[in-house]
């Protein structure tokens, strides 16, 4: 399926959605888009390094605090 076909299918579904549910649909689409958007690995490493250098990160000794094992 081409990108334009997906867009048309999405528009058709949106047009068929009752108005009172559009806000919820927007929230679903927004949450989905954010969940599949990956940050660059370099940005993640830079952030982790910055947190380590400034002491912002969590101490590894507290990693399992609050997790109960039966």
PyMOL Python script that loads the backbone (N, CA, C, O; Angstrom):
from pymol import cmd

cmd.read_pdbstr("""\
ATOM      1  N   UNK A   1       0.850  -1.177   0.000  1.00  0.00           N
ATOM      2  CA  UNK A   1       0.000   0.000   0.000  1.00  0.00           C
ATOM      3  C   UNK A   1       0.898   1.242   0.000  1.00  0.00           C
ATOM      4  O   UNK A   1       1.874   1.307   0.748  1.00  0.00           O
ATOM      5  N   UNK A   2       0.569   2.209  -0.827  1.00  0.00           N
ATOM      6  CA  UNK A   2       1.336   3.450  -0.901  1.00  0.00           C
ATOM      7  C   UNK A   2       0.963   4.379   0.252  1.00  0.00           C
ATOM      8  O   UNK A   2      -0.104   4.257   0.853  1.00  0.00           O
ATOM      9  N   UNK A   3       1.859   5.299   0.540  1.00  0.00           N
ATOM     10  CA  UNK A   3       1.627   6.267   1.615  1.00  0.00           C
ATOM     11  C   UNK A   3       0.322   7.019   1.408  1.00  0.00           C
ATOM     12  O   UNK A   3      -0.428   7.240   2.359  1.00  0.00           O
ATOM     13  N   UNK A   4       0.051   7.410   0.178  1.00  0.00           N
ATOM     14  CA  UNK A   4      -1.194   8.151  -0.082  1.00  0.00           C
ATOM     15  C   UNK A   4      -2.423   7.284   0.185  1.00  0.00           C
ATOM     16  O   UNK A   4      -3.459   7.788   0.619  1.00  0.00           O
ATOM     17  N   UNK A   5      -2.305   5.970  -0.076  1.00  0.00           N
ATOM     18  CA  UNK A   5      -3.420   5.058   0.213  1.00  0.00           C
ATOM     19  C   UNK A   5      -3.674   4.978   1.719  1.00  0.00           C
ATOM     20  O   UNK A   5      -4.824   4.974   2.159  1.00  0.00           O
ATOM     21  N   UNK A   6      -2.601   4.915   2.502  1.00  0.00           N
ATOM     22  CA  UNK A   6      -2.746   4.894   3.959  1.00  0.00           C
ATOM     23  C   UNK A   6      -3.396   6.186   4.440  1.00  0.00           C
ATOM     24  O   UNK A   6      -4.298   6.166   5.277  1.00  0.00           O
ATOM     25  N   UNK A   7      -2.931   7.298   3.906  1.00  0.00           N
ATOM     26  CA  UNK A   7      -3.486   8.591   4.311  1.00  0.00           C
ATOM     27  C   UNK A   7      -4.971   8.667   3.970  1.00  0.00           C
ATOM     28  O   UNK A   7      -5.770   9.149   4.773  1.00  0.00           O
ATOM     29  N   UNK A   8      -5.336   8.200   2.798  1.00  0.00           N
ATOM     30  CA  UNK A   8      -6.743   8.214   2.403  1.00  0.00           C
ATOM     31  C   UNK A   8      -7.581   7.311   3.302  1.00  0.00           C
ATOM     32  O   UNK A   8      -8.692   7.671   3.692  1.00  0.00           O
ATOM     33  N   UNK A   9      -7.045   6.139   3.629  1.00  0.00           N
ATOM     34  CA  UNK A   9      -7.763   5.215   4.511  1.00  0.00           C
ATOM     35  C   UNK A   9      -7.927   5.817   5.905  1.00  0.00           C
ATOM     36  O   UNK A   9      -8.979   5.669   6.527  1.00  0.00           O
ATOM     37  N   UNK A  10      -6.891   6.494   6.393  1.00  0.00           N
ATOM     38  CA  UNK A  10      -6.990   7.150   7.700  1.00  0.00           C
ATOM     39  C   UNK A  10      -8.031   8.258   7.680  1.00  0.00           C
ATOM     40  O   UNK A  10      -8.834   8.382   8.605  1.00  0.00           O
ATOM     41  N   UNK A  11      -8.016   9.060   6.625  1.00  0.00           N
ATOM     42  CA  UNK A  11      -9.009  10.137   6.499  1.00  0.00           C
ATOM     43  C   UNK A  11     -10.427   9.576   6.475  1.00  0.00           C
ATOM     44  O   UNK A  11     -11.336  10.148   7.077  1.00  0.00           O
ATOM     45  N   UNK A  12     -10.614   8.458   5.780  1.00  0.00           N
ATOM     46  CA  UNK A  12     -11.935   7.838   5.714  1.00  0.00           C
ATOM     47  C   UNK A  12     -12.390   7.401   7.108  1.00  0.00           C
ATOM     48  O   UNK A  12     -13.539   7.621   7.492  1.00  0.00           O
ATOM     49  N   UNK A  13     -11.475   6.779   7.861  1.00  0.00           N
ATOM     50  CA  UNK A  13     -11.809   6.355   9.227  1.00  0.00           C
ATOM     51  C   UNK A  13     -12.125   7.553  10.117  1.00  0.00           C
ATOM     52  O   UNK A  13     -13.064   7.512  10.911  1.00  0.00           O
ATOM     53  N   UNK A  14     -11.338   8.620   9.982  1.00  0.00           N
ATOM     54  CA  UNK A  14     -11.580   9.825  10.775  1.00  0.00           C
ATOM     55  C   UNK A  14     -12.941  10.414  10.435  1.00  0.00           C
ATOM     56  O   UNK A  14     -13.693  10.810  11.326  1.00  0.00           O
ATOM     57  N   UNK A  15     -13.255  10.472   9.150  1.00  0.00           N
ATOM     58  CA  UNK A  15     -14.546  11.020   8.718  1.00  0.00           C
ATOM     59  C   UNK A  15     -15.724  10.214   9.270  1.00  0.00           C
ATOM     60  O   UNK A  15     -16.809  10.759   9.472  1.00  0.00           O
ATOM     61  N   UNK A  16     -15.514   8.935   9.512  1.00  0.00           N
ATOM     62  CA  UNK A  16     -16.573   8.068  10.020  1.00  0.00           C
ATOM     63  C   UNK A  16     -16.640   8.038  11.550  1.00  0.00           C
ATOM     64  O   UNK A  16     -17.537   7.421  12.124  1.00  0.00           O
ATOM     65  N   UNK A  17     -15.691   8.705  12.201  1.00  0.00           N
ATOM     66  CA  UNK A  17     -15.647   8.733  13.661  1.00  0.00           C
ATOM     67  C   UNK A  17     -16.592   9.806  14.186  1.00  0.00           C
ATOM     68  O   UNK A  17     -16.536  10.951  13.736  1.00  0.00           O
ATOM     69  N   UNK A  18     -17.457   9.453  15.130  1.00  0.00           N
ATOM     70  CA  UNK A  18     -18.354  10.466  15.701  1.00  0.00           C
ATOM     71  C   UNK A  18     -17.558  11.620  16.314  1.00  0.00           C
ATOM     72  O   UNK A  18     -16.506  11.413  16.918  1.00  0.00           O
ATOM     73  N   UNK A  19     -18.068  12.815  16.150  1.00  0.00           N
ATOM     74  CA  UNK A  19     -17.394  14.024  16.619  1.00  0.00           C
ATOM     75  C   UNK A  19     -16.985  13.944  18.087  1.00  0.00           C
ATOM     76  O   UNK A  19     -15.903  14.393  18.464  1.00  0.00           O
ATOM     77  N   UNK A  20     -17.856  13.372  18.907  1.00  0.00           N
ATOM     78  CA  UNK A  20     -17.550  13.318  20.344  1.00  0.00           C
ATOM     79  C   UNK A  20     -16.364  12.405  20.664  1.00  0.00           C
ATOM     80  O   UNK A  20     -15.868  12.418  21.791  1.00  0.00           O
ATOM     81  N   UNK A  21     -15.901  11.612  19.686  1.00  0.00           N
ATOM     82  CA  UNK A  21     -14.764  10.713  19.927  1.00  0.00           C
ATOM     83  C   UNK A  21     -13.467  11.195  19.264  1.00  0.00           C
ATOM     84  O   UNK A  21     -12.432  10.537  19.373  1.00  0.00           O
ATOM     85  N   UNK A  22     -13.524  12.332  18.584  1.00  0.00           N
ATOM     86  CA  UNK A  22     -12.345  12.810  17.864  1.00  0.00           C
ATOM     87  C   UNK A  22     -11.185  13.163  18.799  1.00  0.00           C
ATOM     88  O   UNK A  22     -10.029  12.914  18.459  1.00  0.00           O
ATOM     89  N   UNK A  23     -11.472  13.731  19.959  1.00  0.00           N
ATOM     90  CA  UNK A  23     -10.393  14.071  20.895  1.00  0.00           C
ATOM     91  C   UNK A  23      -9.667  12.809  21.354  1.00  0.00           C
ATOM     92  O   UNK A  23      -8.439  12.798  21.447  1.00  0.00           O
ATOM     93  N   UNK A  24     -10.418  11.750  21.641  1.00  0.00           N
ATOM     94  CA  UNK A  24      -9.801  10.486  22.060  1.00  0.00           C
ATOM     95  C   UNK A  24      -8.981   9.892  20.923  1.00  0.00           C
ATOM     96  O   UNK A  24      -7.889   9.372  21.153  1.00  0.00           O
ATOM     97  N   UNK A  25      -9.500   9.967  19.693  1.00  0.00           N
ATOM     98  CA  UNK A  25      -8.770   9.448  18.540  1.00  0.00           C
ATOM     99  C   UNK A  25      -7.470  10.215  18.332  1.00  0.00           C
ATOM    100  O   UNK A  25      -6.433   9.619  18.043  1.00  0.00           O
ATOM    101  N   UNK A  26      -7.526  11.516  18.475  1.00  0.00           N
ATOM    102  CA  UNK A  26      -6.318  12.327  18.353  1.00  0.00           C
ATOM    103  C   UNK A  26      -5.295  11.926  19.397  1.00  0.00           C
ATOM    104  O   UNK A  26      -4.107  11.820  19.092  1.00  0.00           O
ATOM    105  N   UNK A  27      -5.736  11.703  20.616  1.00  0.00           N
ATOM    106  CA  UNK A  27      -4.839  11.287  21.690  1.00  0.00           C
ATOM    107  C   UNK A  27      -4.199   9.938  21.365  1.00  0.00           C
ATOM    108  O   UNK A  27      -3.005   9.750  21.597  1.00  0.00           O
ATOM    109  N   UNK A  28      -4.974   9.009  20.835  1.00  0.00           N
ATOM    110  CA  UNK A  28      -4.449   7.692  20.466  1.00  0.00           C
ATOM    111  C   UNK A  28      -3.382   7.820  19.386  1.00  0.00           C
ATOM    112  O   UNK A  28      -2.308   7.229  19.491  1.00  0.00           O
ATOM    113  N   UNK A  29      -3.682   8.593  18.352  1.00  0.00           N
ATOM    114  CA  UNK A  29      -2.739   8.759  17.250  1.00  0.00           C
ATOM    115  C   UNK A  29      -1.462   9.441  17.735  1.00  0.00           C
ATOM    116  O   UNK A  29      -0.360   9.028  17.377  1.00  0.00           O
ATOM    117  N   UNK A  30      -1.612  10.479  18.544  1.00  0.00           N
ATOM    118  CA  UNK A  30      -0.452  11.194  19.062  1.00  0.00           C
ATOM    119  C   UNK A  30       0.418  10.279  19.918  1.00  0.00           C
ATOM    120  O   UNK A  30       1.638  10.261  19.761  1.00  0.00           O
ATOM    121  N   UNK A  31      -0.197   9.524  20.817  1.00  0.00           N
ATOM    122  CA  UNK A  31       0.540   8.602  21.685  1.00  0.00           C
ATOM    123  C   UNK A  31       1.248   7.533  20.860  1.00  0.00           C
ATOM    124  O   UNK A  31       2.401   7.197  21.131  1.00  0.00           O
ATOM    125  N   UNK A  32       0.561   7.003  19.858  1.00  0.00           N
ATOM    126  CA  UNK A  32       1.171   6.007  18.983  1.00  0.00           C
ATOM    127  C   UNK A  32       2.391   6.585  18.278  1.00  0.00           C
ATOM    128  O   UNK A  32       3.454   5.964  18.255  1.00  0.00           O
ATOM    129  N   UNK A  33       2.236   7.770  17.704  1.00  0.00           N
ATOM    130  CA  UNK A  33       3.344   8.387  16.966  1.00  0.00           C
ATOM    131  C   UNK A  33       4.555   8.602  17.860  1.00  0.00           C
ATOM    132  O   UNK A  33       5.689   8.345  17.456  1.00  0.00           O
ATOM    133  N   UNK A  34       4.309   9.077  19.080  1.00  0.00           N
ATOM    134  CA  UNK A  34       5.420   9.284  20.009  1.00  0.00           C
ATOM    135  C   UNK A  34       6.080   7.971  20.405  1.00  0.00           C
ATOM    136  O   UNK A  34       7.295   7.925  20.599  1.00  0.00           O
ATOM    137  N   UNK A  35       5.301   6.910  20.526  1.00  0.00           N
ATOM    138  CA  UNK A  35       5.867   5.635  20.972  1.00  0.00           C
ATOM    139  C   UNK A  35       6.721   4.970  19.902  1.00  0.00           C
ATOM    140  O   UNK A  35       7.607   4.179  20.226  1.00  0.00           O
ATOM    141  N   UNK A  36       6.472   5.275  18.645  1.00  0.00           N
ATOM    142  CA  UNK A  36       7.262   4.659  17.583  1.00  0.00           C
ATOM    143  C   UNK A  36       8.384   5.562  17.079  1.00  0.00           C
ATOM    144  O   UNK A  36       9.193   5.141  16.253  1.00  0.00           O
ATOM    145  N   UNK A  37       8.437   6.786  17.563  1.00  0.00           N
ATOM    146  CA  UNK A  37       9.502   7.707  17.185  1.00  0.00           C
ATOM    147  C   UNK A  37      10.709   7.433  18.064  1.00  0.00           C
ATOM    148  O   UNK A  37      10.663   7.623  19.279  1.00  0.00           O
ATOM    149  N   UNK A  38      11.776   6.992  17.445  1.00  0.00           N
ATOM    150  CA  UNK A  38      12.981   6.674  18.201  1.00  0.00           C
ATOM    151  C   UNK A  38      13.918   7.870  18.239  1.00  0.00           C
ATOM    152  O   UNK A  38      14.124   8.550  17.234  1.00  0.00           O
ATOM    153  N   UNK A  39      14.474   8.111  19.402  1.00  0.00           N
ATOM    154  CA  UNK A  39      15.475   9.162  19.519  1.00  0.00           C
ATOM    155  C   UNK A  39      16.800   8.601  19.003  1.00  0.00           C
ATOM    156  O   UNK A  39      17.020   7.390  19.010  1.00  0.00           O
ATOM    157  N   UNK A  40      17.657   9.479  18.569  1.00  0.00           N
ATOM    158  CA  UNK A  40      18.932   9.024  18.040  1.00  0.00           C
ATOM    159  C   UNK A  40      19.761   8.384  19.161  1.00  0.00           C
ATOM    160  O   UNK A  40      19.758   8.869  20.293  1.00  0.00           O
ATOM    161  N   UNK A  41      20.465   7.299  18.842  1.00  0.00           N
ATOM    162  CA  UNK A  41      21.300   6.656  19.855  1.00  0.00           C
ATOM    163  C   UNK A  41      22.341   7.619  20.422  1.00  0.00           C
ATOM    164  O   UNK A  41      22.652   7.569  21.612  1.00  0.00           O
ATOM    165  N   UNK A  42      22.870   8.483  19.583  1.00  0.00           N
ATOM    166  CA  UNK A  42      23.866   9.449  20.029  1.00  0.00           C
ATOM    167  C   UNK A  42      23.266  10.385  21.080  1.00  0.00           C
ATOM    168  O   UNK A  42      23.908  10.676  22.089  1.00  0.00           O
ATOM    169  N   UNK A  43      22.046  10.853  20.848  1.00  0.00           N
ATOM    170  CA  UNK A  43      21.392  11.739  21.815  1.00  0.00           C
ATOM    171  C   UNK A  43      21.179  11.022  23.141  1.00  0.00           C
ATOM    172  O   UNK A  43      21.339  11.628  24.200  1.00  0.00           O
ATOM    173  N   UNK A  44      20.819   9.738  23.102  1.00  0.00           N
ATOM    174  CA  UNK A  44      20.613   8.968  24.329  1.00  0.00           C
ATOM    175  C   UNK A  44      21.917   8.803  25.107  1.00  0.00           C
ATOM    176  O   UNK A  44      21.940   8.937  26.331  1.00  0.00           O
ATOM    177  N   UNK A  45      22.993   8.514  24.394  1.00  0.00           N
ATOM    178  CA  UNK A  45      24.303   8.364  25.037  1.00  0.00           C
ATOM    179  C   UNK A  45      24.756   9.695  25.621  1.00  0.00           C
ATOM    180  O   UNK A  45      25.265   9.740  26.741  1.00  0.00           O
ATOM    181  N   UNK A  46      24.575  10.771  24.876  1.00  0.00           N
ATOM    182  CA  UNK A  46      24.957  12.095  25.367  1.00  0.00           C
ATOM    183  C   UNK A  46      24.173  12.464  26.619  1.00  0.00           C
ATOM    184  O   UNK A  46      24.740  13.012  27.565  1.00  0.00           O
ATOM    185  N   UNK A  47      22.880  12.172  26.636  1.00  0.00           N
ATOM    186  CA  UNK A  47      22.054  12.470  27.803  1.00  0.00           C
ATOM    187  C   UNK A  47      22.512  11.661  29.005  1.00  0.00           C
ATOM    188  O   UNK A  47      22.618  12.194  30.110  1.00  0.00           O
ATOM    189  N   UNK A  48      22.786  10.372  28.798  1.00  0.00           N
ATOM    190  CA  UNK A  48      23.264   9.516  29.884  1.00  0.00           C
ATOM    191  C   UNK A  48      24.605   9.989  30.428  1.00  0.00           C
ATOM    192  O   UNK A  48      24.827   9.994  31.639  1.00  0.00           O
ATOM    193  N   UNK A  49      25.479  10.377  29.544  1.00  0.00           N
ATOM    194  CA  UNK A  49      26.789  10.882  29.971  1.00  0.00           C
ATOM    195  C   UNK A  49      26.631  12.178  30.745  1.00  0.00           C
ATOM    196  O   UNK A  49      27.273  12.362  31.779  1.00  0.00           O
ATOM    197  N   UNK A  50      25.796  13.068  30.268  1.00  0.00           N
ATOM    198  CA  UNK A  50      25.554  14.335  30.959  1.00  0.00           C
ATOM    199  C   UNK A  50      24.987  14.088  32.353  1.00  0.00           C
ATOM    200  O   UNK A  50      25.415  14.722  33.317  1.00  0.00           O
ATOM    201  N   UNK A  51      24.019  13.161  32.467  1.00  0.00           N
ATOM    202  CA  UNK A  51      23.441  12.835  33.775  1.00  0.00           C
ATOM    203  C   UNK A  51      24.496  12.252  34.708  1.00  0.00           C
ATOM    204  O   UNK A  51      24.517  12.566  35.898  1.00  0.00           O
ATOM    205  N   UNK A  52      25.364  11.409  34.176  1.00  0.00           N
ATOM    206  CA  UNK A  52      26.416  10.814  35.006  1.00  0.00           C
ATOM    207  C   UNK A  52      27.398  11.878  35.485  1.00  0.00           C
ATOM    208  O   UNK A  52      27.820  11.862  36.641  1.00  0.00           O
ATOM    209  N   UNK A  53      27.760  12.798  34.601  1.00  0.00           N
ATOM    210  CA  UNK A  53      28.732  13.832  34.957  1.00  0.00           C
ATOM    211  C   UNK A  53      28.173  14.835  35.965  1.00  0.00           C
ATOM    212  O   UNK A  53      28.916  15.374  36.785  1.00  0.00           O
ATOM    213  N   UNK A  54      26.867  15.085  35.904  1.00  0.00           N
ATOM    214  CA  UNK A  54      26.267  16.069  36.803  1.00  0.00           C
ATOM    215  C   UNK A  54      25.658  15.437  38.044  1.00  0.00           C
ATOM    216  O   UNK A  54      25.134  16.139  38.908  1.00  0.00           O
ATOM    217  N   UNK A  55      25.726  14.103  38.136  1.00  0.00           N
ATOM    218  CA  UNK A  55      25.171  13.416  39.298  1.00  0.00           C
ATOM    219  C   UNK A  55      23.654  13.316  39.274  1.00  0.00           C
ATOM    220  O   UNK A  55      23.035  13.030  40.299  1.00  0.00           O
ATOM    221  N   UNK A  56      23.050  13.547  38.117  1.00  0.00           N
ATOM    222  CA  UNK A  56      21.590  13.493  38.000  1.00  0.00           C
ATOM    223  C   UNK A  56      21.054  12.068  37.948  1.00  0.00           C
ATOM    224  O   UNK A  56      19.894  11.830  38.284  1.00  0.00           O
ATOM    225  N   UNK A  57      21.876  11.133  37.536  1.00  0.00           N
ATOM    226  CA  UNK A  57      21.420   9.754  37.380  1.00  0.00           C
ATOM    227  C   UNK A  57      21.141   9.098  38.727  1.00  0.00           C
ATOM    228  O   UNK A  57      21.547   9.592  39.779  1.00  0.00           O
ATOM    229  N   UNK A  58      20.443   7.982  38.665  1.00  0.00           N
ATOM    230  CA  UNK A  58      20.138   7.218  39.873  1.00  0.00           C
ATOM    231  C   UNK A  58      21.327   6.339  40.232  1.00  0.00           C
ATOM    232  O   UNK A  58      22.003   5.805  39.352  1.00  0.00           O
ATOM    233  N   UNK A  59      21.576   6.192  41.521  1.00  0.00           N
ATOM    234  CA  UNK A  59      22.636   5.305  41.997  1.00  0.00           C
ATOM    235  C   UNK A  59      22.216   3.873  41.719  1.00  0.00           C
ATOM    236  O   UNK A  59      21.084   3.483  42.004  1.00  0.00           O
ATOM    237  N   UNK A  60      23.127   3.093  41.163  1.00  0.00           N
ATOM    238  CA  UNK A  60      22.786   1.724  40.786  1.00  0.00           C
ATOM    239  C   UNK A  60      22.374   0.874  41.989  1.00  0.00           C
ATOM    240  O   UNK A  60      21.642  -0.103  41.834  1.00  0.00           O
ATOM    241  N   UNK A  61      22.831   1.237  43.165  1.00  0.00           N
ATOM    242  CA  UNK A  61      22.463   0.466  44.352  1.00  0.00           C
ATOM    243  C   UNK A  61      20.979   0.594  44.685  1.00  0.00           C
ATOM    244  O   UNK A  61      20.444  -0.203  45.456  1.00  0.00           O
ATOM    245  N   UNK A  62      20.308   1.600  44.104  1.00  0.00           N
ATOM    246  CA  UNK A  62      18.876   1.782  44.363  1.00  0.00           C
ATOM    247  C   UNK A  62      18.005   1.213  43.246  1.00  0.00           C
ATOM    248  O   UNK A  62      16.783   1.366  43.255  1.00  0.00           O
ATOM    249  N   UNK A  63      18.647   0.562  42.293  1.00  0.00           N
ATOM    250  CA  UNK A  63      17.946   0.089  41.110  1.00  0.00           C
ATOM    251  C   UNK A  63      16.740  -0.787  41.437  1.00  0.00           C
ATOM    252  O   UNK A  63      15.689  -0.653  40.811  1.00  0.00           O
ATOM    253  N   UNK A  64      16.883  -1.679  42.409  1.00  0.00           N
ATOM    254  CA  UNK A  64      15.813  -2.628  42.717  1.00  0.00           C
ATOM    255  C   UNK A  64      15.002  -2.233  43.939  1.00  0.00           C
ATOM    256  O   UNK A  64      14.159  -3.005  44.396  1.00  0.00           O
ATOM    257  N   UNK A  65      15.240  -1.048  44.472  1.00  0.00           N
ATOM    258  CA  UNK A  65      14.461  -0.604  45.637  1.00  0.00           C
ATOM    259  C   UNK A  65      12.977  -0.546  45.288  1.00  0.00           C
ATOM    260  O   UNK A  65      12.585  -0.057  44.228  1.00  0.00           O
ATOM    261  N   UNK A  66      12.169  -1.058  46.206  1.00  0.00           N
ATOM    262  CA  UNK A  66      10.732  -1.002  46.015  1.00  0.00           C
ATOM    263  C   UNK A  66      10.151  -2.142  45.210  1.00  0.00           C
ATOM    264  O   UNK A  66       8.936  -2.225  45.035  1.00  0.00           O
ATOM    265  N   UNK A  67      11.017  -3.031  44.711  1.00  0.00           N
ATOM    266  CA  UNK A  67      10.512  -4.176  43.975  1.00  0.00           C
ATOM    267  C   UNK A  67      10.474  -5.366  44.923  1.00  0.00           C
ATOM    268  O   UNK A  67      11.503  -5.821  45.422  1.00  0.00           O
ATOM    269  N   UNK A  68       9.281  -5.849  45.155  1.00  0.00           N
ATOM    270  CA  UNK A  68       9.102  -6.969  46.076  1.00  0.00           C
ATOM    271  C   UNK A  68       9.134  -8.281  45.299  1.00  0.00           C
ATOM    272  O   UNK A  68       8.484  -8.426  44.263  1.00  0.00           O
ATOM    273  N   UNK A  69       9.896  -9.220  45.816  1.00  0.00           N
ATOM    274  CA  UNK A  69       9.957 -10.539  45.215  1.00  0.00           C
ATOM    275  C   UNK A  69       9.381 -11.535  46.216  1.00  0.00           C
ATOM    276  O   UNK A  69       9.819 -11.605  47.364  1.00  0.00           O
ATOM    277  N   UNK A  70       8.402 -12.295  45.767  1.00  0.00           N
ATOM    278  CA  UNK A  70       7.788 -13.287  46.647  1.00  0.00           C
ATOM    279  C   UNK A  70       8.526 -14.597  46.581  1.00  0.00           C
ATOM    280  O   UNK A  70       8.148 -15.552  47.259  1.00  0.00           O
TER     281      UNK A  70
END
""", "prot")
cmd.dss("prot")
cmd.show_as("cartoon", "prot")
cmd.util.cbc("prot")
cmd.orient("prot")
